[in-house]
């Protein structure tokens, strides 16, 4: 932890000889430097897992379990490429986007303007999550209206994030991730003692790679939301930089020492990304099984303000009526963790995008901190207003999933550019990674195009 604080004192967004540190060579020592993936996990296991995943399970039953697992595993290759690029160049996501081939409009590349437009859909998605938090709190404390809880959720998360310190964000994310993962796995275990027990036949059914027509739309949206999505892949760059991976590597030089450090910190980044993948895959699968076993069996689909009440049925059926309070706590932690980690990420990437457009200088620590503080309040206020206007949390979250699928197309383009045009030759990954990378890019492109077609038609 001391090393990370020292890096932050020198500003991790500016590479310096003062921040160089030799990477750990032992697997156990690398665990000390995990963190960016933990923040992503706190962001991922929220809207996708509690809302979209359970909705998919409720509609399709066990047959689309494979969609969830594939979604969690396959997109990590692109995440690793973004992390590798951060270590290789020290560039932020938006800074690197501004160097992609293609026209510029004003000072910003076409990809940045496209992202800003697509983020309207993502604002709608997170507005739905704010609503989910408010609904859970309203059920627990019905004396306070949903509207008031919406504003309390928005303002409280702003107060937690506006200071923008990496270490506090990482620690809070870790605590939330531990709580919701433990609770959900426990509920699946208790499910085995009820009439909704999951059998091996159900699991095998989920890996027959079937996809009912009625579930195609939700499956596409769930694929976009579950696992690491286009937005989380882009966020990962900032957290790798703030953790210190690029700063520890030092300014880019064509020397054996720099290559050795870069390779070492890339291995740490790999461990971080794969560890978080295991965590959110387990949690996602658990949410899906609850939806498929309980809600599909009862024929209930989460919709509108009844979403939290219907979802709570998964827990009351599993543990008994007394479990509703436990569910409300779990729902609050899961959804609030997405607000917290998501807002922390949004303040950085949106702040960076506005800098690339020319509104201010993101790479000046003082102006960056001021921008993060301002955005930490403006963004959740927008989320709250969207929810109070639309009042359809499930629909809002699924709309965001389609937006994520579209964003993945630009992420694929950028990742290919990083891999084949920007990567230092000495850091080229092995053939096995390239196979994974191209399978990932191909599948994601197919799903993204399908999502765009469905949106138009």
C-alpha positions in Angstrom: 0.0 0.0 0.0 2.9 2.4 0.7 4.2 2.0 -2.8 0.8 3.0 -4.2 0.6 6.1 -2.1 4.0 7.2 -3.2 3.0 6.8 -6.8 -0.2 8.9 -6.3 1.9 11.6 -4.7 3.8 11.9 -8.0 0.5 11.6 -10.1 0.2 8.1 -11.7 -1.0 9.7 -14.9 2.4 11.2 -15.5 5.2 8.7 -15.9 8.5 9.4 -14.1 11.8 7.8 -13.2 10.8 8.4 -9.6 7.9 5.9 -9.7 9.8 2.9 -11.1 9.5 -0.3 -9.1 10.6 -3.8 -9.9 7.6 -6.2 -10.4 7.1 -9.1 -8.1 8.3 -12.4 -9.5 6.3 -14.8 -7.2 2.6 -15.5 -7.7 1.8 -14.9 -4.0 3.6 -11.5 -4.1 1.6 -10.4 -7.1 -1.6 -10.7 -5.0 -0.5 -7.6 -3.0 -0.9 -5.6 -6.2 -4.4 -6.7 -7.2 -7.0 -4.0 -7.2 -8.3 -2.7 -10.5 -10.2 -5.9 -11.2 -11.8 -5.7 -7.8 -13.2 -2.3 -8.6 -14.5 -3.6 -11.9 -16.1 -6.6 -10.1 -18.0 -4.2 -7.8 -19.3 -2.4 -10.9 -20.1 -5.5 -12.9 -22.0 -7.5 -10.2 -24.9 -5.2 -10.0 -27.2 -4.2 -12.8 -26.2 -7.1 -15.0 -26.3 -9.8 -12.3 -29.2 -8.8 -10.1 -31.5 -7.5 -12.8 -30.6 -8.6 -16.3 -29.2 -12.0 -15.4 -32.2 -13.0 -13.2 -34.6 -11.6 -15.8 -33.0 -13.8 -18.5 -33.2 -16.8 -16.2 -36.8 -16.0 -15.4 -37.7 -15.9 -19.1 -35.6 -18.7 -20.5 -35.0 -21.1 -17.6 -31.8 -23.0 -17.5 -31.3 -23.2 -21.2 -29.3 -20.0 -21.6 -26.8 -20.6 -18.7 -24.1 -21.0 -21.4 -24.7 -17.4 -22.6 -23.9 -16.1 -19.1 -20.7 -18.1 -18.7 -19.4 -17.4 -22.2 -20.2 -13.7 -21.6 -18.1 -13.6 -18.5 -15.1 -15.4 -19.9 -14.8 -14.4 -23.5 -14.5 -10.6 -23.1 -11.6 -10.7 -20.8 -9.1 -10.9 -23.7 -10.1 -7.4 -24.7 -9.8 -6.2 -21.2 -6.2 -7.6 -21.0 -5.3 -5.8 -24.2 -6.5 -2.5 -22.8 -4.5 -3.1 -19.6 -1.4 -4.1 -21.6 -1.8 -0.8 -23.6 -1.9 1.2 -20.4 1.4 -0.4 -19.2 3.0 -0.1 -22.6 2.2 3.6 -23.2 0.8 5.1 -20.0 -2.0 6.5 -22.1 -5.6 6.8 -20.8 -8.4 5.2 -22.7 -9.6 8.5 -24.2 -6.1 9.7 -24.8 -5.4 6.6 -26.8 -8.8 6.8 -28.6 -7.8 10.3 -29.8 -4.9 8.6 -31.6 -7.0 6.0 -33.4 -7.2 6.2 -37.2 -10.0 8.2 -38.6 -11.3 11.8 -38.8 -11.4 14.3 -36.0 -14.2 16.7 -35.3 -12.6 19.7 -33.5 -9.9 18.3 -31.2 -11.5 14.9 -30.6 -11.4 11.7 -32.6 -14.6 10.3 -34.1 -14.5 7.4 -31.5 -14.7 9.9 -28.6 -17.7 11.7 -30.0 -19.4 8.3 -30.7 -18.8 7.2 -27.1 -20.3 10.5 -25.8 -23.5 9.8 -27.8 -23.8 6.1 -26.8 -23.3 7.1 -23.2 -26.8 8.5 -23.2 -28.0 4.9 -23.2 -25.6 4.1 -20.4 -26.9 7.0 -18.3 -30.4 5.5 -18.7 -29.0 2.1 -17.5 -27.5 3.5 -14.4 -30.6 5.5 -13.7 -32.4 2.2 -13.5 -29.9 1.0 -10.9 -30.4 4.1 -8.8 -34.1 3.2 -9.0 -33.4 -0.3 -7.9 -31.6 1.0 -4.8 -34.4 3.4 -4.0 -37.0 0.6 -4.4 -35.1 -1.7 -2.0 -34.9 1.1 0.5 -38.5 2.0 0.1 -39.6 -1.6 0.9 -37.3 -1.7 3.9 -38.5 1.7 5.1 -41.9 2.4 3.4 -42.4 5.6 5.4 -40.0 7.3 3.0 -41.0 7.7 -0.7 -39.2 6.2 -3.6 -38.4 9.7 -4.9 -36.7 10.7 -1.7 -34.7 7.5 -1.5 -33.7 8.1 -5.1 -32.2 11.4 -4.3 -30.6 10.1 -1.1 -28.9 7.3 -3.1 -27.6 9.7 -5.7 -26.3 12.3 -3.3 -24.7 9.7 -0.9 -22.8 8.0 -3.7 -21.6 11.4 -4.8 -20.3 12.2 -1.4 -18.3 8.9 -1.3 -16.7 9.4 -4.7 -16.1 13.2 -5.1 -12.7 13.1 -3.3 -11.6 10.6 -5.8 -8.9 8.7 -3.8 -8.0 5.3 -5.4 -7.3 3.5 -2.2 -10.6 4.2 -0.6 -12.5 3.2 -3.8 -10.6 -0.1 -3.9 -11.3 -0.9 -0.2 -15.0 -0.1 -0.4 -15.3 -2.1 -3.6 -13.6 -5.1 -2.0 -16.0 -5.0 1.0 -19.1 -4.8 -1.1 -17.9 -7.5 -3.5 -17.3 -9.9 -0.6 -20.7 -9.2 0.9 -22.8 -9.7 -2.2 -20.9 -12.7 -3.4 -21.2 -14.5 -0.1 -24.9 -13.8 0.2 -25.7 -15.0 -3.3 -23.7 -18.2 -3.1 -25.3 -18.9 0.3 -28.8 -18.5 -1.2 -28.0 -20.9 -4.1 -26.8 -23.4 -1.5 -30.0 -23.1 0.6 -32.0 -23.4 -2.6 -31.0 -27.1 -2.7 -33.3 -27.7 0.4 -36.4 -26.4 -1.4 -38.7 -27.5 -4.2 -36.6 -25.3 -6.5 -33.4 -27.4 -6.0 -31.1 -27.2 -9.1 -30.2 -30.7 -10.5 -27.3 -31.8 -12.6 -29.8 -32.2 -15.4 -30.7 -28.5 -15.2 -27.0 -27.6 -15.4 -26.5 -29.9 -18.5 -29.5 -28.3 -20.1 -27.8 -24.9 -19.7 -24.9 -26.1 -21.8 -26.7 -27.5 -24.8 -26.2 -24.1 -26.4 -29.8 -23.5 -27.1 -31.4 -20.1 -27.4 -35.3 -19.8 -27.5 -36.6 -17.1 -29.7 -38.5 -15.5 -26.9 -35.2 -15.1 -25.0 -33.0 -13.7 -27.8 -33.5 -10.0 -27.0 -32.8 -10.4 -23.3 -29.9 -12.8 -24.0 -28.3 -10.1 -26.2 -28.7 -7.4 -23.6 -27.5 -9.8 -20.8 -24.4 -10.6 -22.9 -23.7 -6.9 -23.2 -24.1 -6.3 -19.5 -22.8 -9.4 -17.8 -19.1 -10.0 -17.4 -16.8 -7.2 -18.3 -18.7 -4.9 -20.8 -17.4 -2.3 -23.2 -17.5 0.4 -20.6 -15.8 -1.7 -17.9 -13.0 -2.6 -20.4 -12.5 1.1 -21.0 -12.6 1.9 -17.3 -10.0 -0.8 -16.6 -7.3 1.4 -18.2 -7.8 4.1 -15.6 -7.7 1.8 -12.6 -4.5 0.1 -13.9 -2.9 3.5 -14.2 -4.0 4.7 -10.7 -3.0 1.4 -9.1 0.5 2.2 -10.5 1.2 -0.5 -13.1 2.3 2.0 -15.7 4.1 4.3 -13.2 6.0 1.3 -11.8 7.0 0.4 -15.3 8.3 3.9 -15.9 8.6 6.0 -19.1 8.7 4.0 -22.2 12.2 3.2 -23.3 13.7 0.7 -25.8 15.9 -1.0 -23.1 16.0 -4.5 -21.6 15.2 -3.1 -18.2 12.1 -1.4 -19.3 10.9 -4.5 -21.2 11.5 -6.7 -18.2 9.5 -4.4 -15.9 6.7 -4.1 -18.4 6.5 -7.8 -18.8 6.5 -8.2 -15.0 3.7 -5.7 -14.4 1.7 -7.1 -17.3 1.8 -10.5 -15.5 0.5 -8.8 -12.4 -2.3 -7.2 -14.5 -3.1 -10.6 -15.9 -3.5 -12.0 -12.4 -5.7 -9.1 -11.4 -8.0 -9.5 -14.4 -8.3 -13.3 -14.2 -8.9 -13.2 -10.4 -11.8 -10.8 -10.8 -13.2 -12.8 -13.7 -13.5 -15.9 -11.5 -15.3 -13.8 -8.8 -17.8 -12.2 -11.0 -18.4 -15.4 -13.1 -19.3 -17.3 -9.9 -21.6 -14.5 -8.7 -23.2 -14.1 -12.1 -23.9 -17.8 -12.5 -25.4 -17.9 -9.0 -27.8 -15.0 -9.8 -28.8 -16.7 -13.0 -29.5 -20.1 -11.3 -31.8 -18.3 -8.8 -33.7 -16.6 -11.6 -34.0 -19.8 -13.6 -34.9 -22.1 -10.7 -37.3 -19.8 -8.7 -38.7 -17.1 -11.0 -39.0 -19.3 -14.1 -40.6 -22.0 -12.1 -43.2 -19.5 -10.8 -43.6 -17.7 -14.1 -42.7 -14.3 -12.7 -40.8 -11.8 -14.7 -39.3 -8.7 -12.9 -40.9 -5.5 -14.3 -41.3 -1.9 -13.2 -41.6 -0.9 -9.5 -42.5 -4.6 -8.7 -39.0 -5.6 -9.6 -37.6 -5.7 -6.1 -40.7 -7.5 -4.7 -40.4 -10.2 -7.4 -36.7 -10.6 -7.0 -37.1 -10.9 -3.2 -39.2 -13.9 -3.9 -36.1 -15.8 -4.9 -34.8 -15.4 -1.4 -38.0 -15.8 0.5 -38.7 -19.1 -1.4 -35.2 -20.2 -0.6 -34.8 -19.2 3.0 -38.3 -18.4 4.2 -40.3 -15.2 4.7 -37.7 -13.9 7.2 -35.2 -13.7 4.4 -36.8 -10.7 2.8 -34.8 -8.4 5.0 -31.6 -10.2 4.0 -32.5 -9.9 0.4 -33.1 -6.1 0.7 -29.7 -5.7 2.3 -28.1 -7.8 -0.4 -30.0 -5.9 -3.2 -28.9 -2.6 -1.7 -25.2 -3.7 -1.5 -25.2 -5.2 -5.0 -26.9 -2.2 -6.7 -25.1 0.4 -4.6 -21.7 -1.2 -5.4 -22.5 -0.6 -9.1 -23.4 3.0 -8.4 -20.2 3.5 -6.3 -17.7 1.8 -8.6 -19.5 3.0 -11.7 -19.5 6.6 -10.6 -15.9 6.5 -9.7 -15.1 5.2 -13.2 -17.5 7.6 -14.9 -15.9 10.7 -13.3 -12.5 9.6 -14.8 -13.5 8.6 -18.3 -16.0 11.3 -18.9 -13.6 13.8 -17.4 -10.9 12.6 -19.8 -13.3 12.7 -22.8 -14.2 16.3 -22.0 -10.5 17.1 -21.8 -9.9 15.5 -25.2 -12.7 17.7 -26.6 -10.8 20.7 -25.3 -12.7 21.8 -22.2 -9.9 21.6 -19.8 -6.6 19.7 -19.0 -7.2 16.2 -17.5 -3.5 15.7 -17.0 -3.1 18.6 -14.6 -3.7 17.0 -11.1 -5.5 20.1 -9.8 -7.9 20.5 -12.7 -8.5 16.8 -12.9 -9.4 16.6 -9.2 -11.8 19.5 -9.6 -13.4 17.9 -12.6 -13.8 14.6 -10.8 -15.4 16.4 -7.8 -17.9 18.3 -10.0 -18.8 15.2 -12.2 -19.3 13.1 -9.0 -22.4 15.2 -8.3 -23.6 16.1 -11.8 -23.7 12.5 -13.0 -25.8 10.9 -10.2 -28.2 13.9 -10.4 -28.7 13.0 -14.0 -29.2 9.3 -13.1 -31.8 10.2 -10.5 -33.8 12.5 -12.9 -33.8 9.8 -15.6 -35.2 7.2 -13.2 -37.9 9.5 -11.8 -39.0 10.4 -15.3 -39.0 6.8 -16.8 -39.8 4.7 -13.7 -38.9 1.5 -15.5 -35.7 0.1 -13.9 -35.6 -3.3 -15.7 -36.2 -1.7 -19.1 -33.7 1.0 -18.4 -31.0 -1.5 -17.5 -31.7 -3.6 -20.6 -31.5 -0.5 -22.8 -28.0 0.1 -21.3 -27.1 -3.5 -22.3 -27.8 -2.8 -25.9 -25.7 0.4 -25.7 -22.9 -1.6 -24.3 -23.1 -4.1 -27.2 -22.7 -1.2 -29.6 -19.8 0.2 -27.6 -18.0 -3.1 -27.8 -17.6 -2.6 -31.6 -15.4 0.5 -30.9 -13.6 -1.4 -28.1 -12.8 -4.2 -30.6 -11.5 -1.7 -33.1 -9.3 0.0 -30.5 -8.0 -3.3 -29.1 -6.9 -4.5 -32.6 -5.2 -1.2 -33.2 -3.4 -1.5 -29.8 -2.3 -5.1 -30.5 -1.0 -4.7 -34.1 0.0 -1.1 -34.5 0.8 0.3 -31.1 2.3 -2.6 -29.0 6.0 -2.7 -28.4 7.3 -5.8 -30.3 9.0 -7.2 -27.2 5.7 -7.3 -25.4 3.9 -9.3 -28.0 1.8 -12.1 -26.4 1.9 -15.8 -27.4 -0.2 -17.5 -30.0 -2.6 -18.9 -27.5 -3.6 -15.4 -26.4 -4.0 -14.3 -30.0 -6.4 -17.2 -30.6 -8.4 -16.2 -27.5 -8.3 -12.5 -28.6 -9.7 -13.2 -32.1 -12.4 -15.6 -30.9 -13.4 -12.9 -28.4 -13.4 -10.2 -31.0 -15.3 -12.3 -33.5 -18.0 -13.4 -31.1 -18.4 -9.9 -29.6 -18.6 -8.3 -33.0 -21.4 -10.8 -34.0 -23.4 -10.1 -30.9 -22.8 -6.4 -31.2 -24.0 -6.3 -34.8 -27.0 -8.4 -33.9 -27.8 -6.0 -31.1 -27.6 -3.1 -33.4 -29.9 -4.8 -36.0 -32.5 -5.6 -33.3 -32.4 -2.1 -32.1 -33.1 -0.7 -35.6 -35.7 -3.3 -36.5 
